Amino acid sequence: MVLRKLCVGGLRQAVLGIAALLAIAAIPPSARAEEPSVKIDNFTFNPPTLTIAAGTTVTWKNEDDIPHTVASTTKAFKSKALDTDDSYTFTFTTPGVYEYFCSLHPHMTGKIVVEAKTGSN
């Protein structure tokens, strides 16, 4: 009898877990919280300006067919050369404006605007 109760309880938990996963999967990708990202393609950073809260991590992904870099004009951050499908991440902890460029193609520029976090927990 005890074994039967344990099996039924475990089955109930498994079913609830699967239902929760299906509910999450049903949420459209656009509604899920995603890490801010910048796409590198056709010799551009897109979006060219990204505004985020302090403490946010940004990911740059090279979707171009040649290497690019991500380099801060103030040397706050710098990636290695990113081949196609490579990515680089950086966490912005201090509010401010961070201008950056591709050191291989200096005409490629972008900007991250970091705002102070609001509210307290």
N, C-alpha and C positions, 0 to 999 in steps of 0.2 A: 504494500500500500504506500509506504513512504517513497519507494523508488518510483512509483507511478506519479506521485505528486511532484517529485523533482523533475521528471521528464516533461510533464505537462507545463510546469513553470518555466523550464528552459526553452521549450518550444514557443511559449507565449512571448518570452523576451526576444527570441530570434525573429518572430513574426513582426513584433513592434519595431525592431531594429531595421528590418527590410523595408517596412512601411515608411520609416523616417528617411531612409536613403532614397526611396522612390519620390518622396515629397520634395526633397532637395533637388533631385535630378529634374523635376518638372519645372523648377524655377528657370525662366529664360536667362541665358548667360548675361544679358545686359542688365538684369536686376541683381545679380550677385555682386558682392563687393570684390573688386579686383584691384590689384596693385597697379598704380599709375605706370604707364609705359610710354616710351617714345620709339617710334618706328623709324629706322634709317632705310631710305629707299630713294632711288633716282637722285642721288646727291642732295638729299634734304633730310632734315629732322622734322618729324611730324608727330605731334603738333610742334610748331616752332617755339611756342611759349606754353609752359605748363605751370599752373598754380597749385600748390599743395600745402598741407599743414606740416609744421615742424615735427620731426620724428618719422616722416614717411620715406619709404624706400622706393626709388624710381628704377625701372629697368629699361635700358636701351637695347633694341634687338636689330641687328643688321640684316635687312631683307634685300639688300643690294647684291649685285653679283661681283663686287670688288670690295676689298678691305676698307674699313673706316675706323676712326678712333673717336673717343669722347674725351675732350680735354678742357678743364676749367681755365678761363682766362686768368684766374688768380692762383692757379696751381692747387686748388682745393681737392681736386680729384682728376684722375687720368686713367683711361683704360689702355690695355694693350691693343694692338691691331685686331679688329674683329672681322673674321672671315664671314662669309654668308652663313646665316642662322646662328652665329655666335651672339651672346648677350653680355651686358655689363650692368651691374647694379651698384647703387650708391644710396646711403641713407643720409638724408638732410636733417640735421639736428638743430641748426641755428637759423632763425629767420633772416631773410635777406634775399637779394637778387643774385643769382649765379648764372653768369653768361658762360657759354661753352662753344667749342668749335671742333671740327675734325682736323687734327694736326697734319693729315695727309692731303686734305683738300680744304684749306683755310677759309674759302668762301662759304663753306657750310657752317652755319651758326644756329644756336638755339639759346633758350633762356628758361631757367627754373626759378619761379617766384615762390619763396618759402614764407608762409605766414605763421605767426605765433599761434599756438593751440589756444582755443577759447574754452572757457568753462573749467571746472575741476571735478575730479571724482573722489 
